[in-house]
Amino acid sequence: MQLHPEIAELADLLRNIEGHLTTHEATQWATLLGRCRACLEKSDAWGLRGFLAMFGGMGSLNDLVLQRDGRVLATENDELRAMLTKAWTLGTRLQHEELSTLATNGHSSLS
């Protein structure tokens, strides 16, 4: 099944973030993102909801600071923030579209 272009773009972003997190030993977050990505790739709306739920509140993904040997990785954190911001922006837009479609048609736009 062909994915909607924006869903495919979000899945690609999550794959890139997942790799970045794995490289910098944030494997728990990488695993969670991988689960969301896998759901998105099957047009399962849980992937979108799960990804967006990772933000906000103490201990959330946006609180993560990548470090090595007790030193903050400034460049790597900047790269992570840029990718997360792009994914969050796209994800919230897709969520809005999903909710609009659900209200109009009674089913998710991701399925």
C-alpha positions in Angstrom: 0.0 0.0 0.0 1.3 3.4 -0.9 1.5 5.8 2.0 0.2 9.4 1.9 3.3 11.5 1.1 3.2 13.4 4.4 2.9 10.2 6.4 5.9 8.7 4.5 7.8 11.9 5.2 7.0 11.7 8.9 8.1 8.0 8.9 11.4 8.9 7.3 11.9 11.7 9.8 11.3 9.3 12.7 13.7 6.8 11.1 16.4 9.5 11.0 15.7 10.6 14.6 15.8 7.0 15.7 19.2 6.5 14.1 20.5 9.7 15.7 19.3 8.6 19.1 20.8 5.2 18.7 24.1 6.6 17.6 24.2 8.8 20.8 23.1 6.0 23.1 19.5 7.1 23.7 18.3 3.6 22.8 15.1 3.7 24.9 13.8 6.7 23.0 15.0 5.2 19.7 13.0 2.0 20.4 9.8 4.0 21.2 10.2 6.0 18.0 10.8 2.9 16.1 7.5 1.5 17.3 5.7 4.7 16.2 7.4 4.6 12.8 6.5 1.0 12.3 2.8 1.8 13.0 2.9 4.8 10.7 4.3 2.6 7.9 1.2 0.4 8.3 -1.1 3.4 8.2 -1.9 2.8 11.9 -2.9 6.1 13.6 -1.4 4.9 16.9 2.0 5.7 15.5 1.1 9.4 15.1 -0.6 9.6 18.5 2.2 7.7 20.2 4.9 10.0 18.7 3.0 13.2 19.7 2.4 11.8 23.2 6.2 11.7 23.8 6.3 15.5 24.2 5.3 17.6 27.1 5.7 17.0 30.8 8.7 16.1 32.8 10.9 13.4 31.4 9.5 13.7 27.9 11.4 13.5 24.7 11.9 17.2 24.5 13.7 17.1 27.8 16.4 14.8 26.4 19.9 16.1 26.4 22.5 14.0 24.5 25.8 13.6 26.4 29.0 11.7 26.2 31.4 11.2 29.1 29.5 13.8 31.1 29.8 16.4 28.4 26.8 17.9 26.6 26.9 17.3 22.8 25.9 20.7 21.6 25.9 20.1 17.8 24.2 16.7 18.2 21.5 18.2 20.4 21.0 21.1 17.9 20.5 18.5 15.1 18.1 16.5 17.3 16.1 19.6 18.1 15.8 20.5 14.4 14.6 17.0 13.5 12.2 16.9 16.4 10.8 20.3 15.5 10.2 19.3 11.9 8.6 16.0 12.9 6.4 17.6 15.6 5.2 20.2 13.2 4.3 17.7 10.5 2.8 15.3 13.1 0.5 18.0 14.6 -0.6 19.0 11.1 -1.4 15.3 10.3 -3.2 14.9 13.6 -5.4 17.9 12.8 -6.1 16.5 9.4 -6.9 13.1 10.9 -9.3 14.7 13.4 -11.0 16.7 10.7 -11.5 13.6 8.6 -12.7 11.6 11.5 -15.3 14.2 12.3 -16.4 14.4 8.7 -16.3 10.8 7.6 -16.3 8.8 10.8 -12.9 7.1 10.1 -9.2 8.0 10.4 -7.4 9.6 7.4 -4.4 7.3 8.2 -6.3 4.1 7.4 
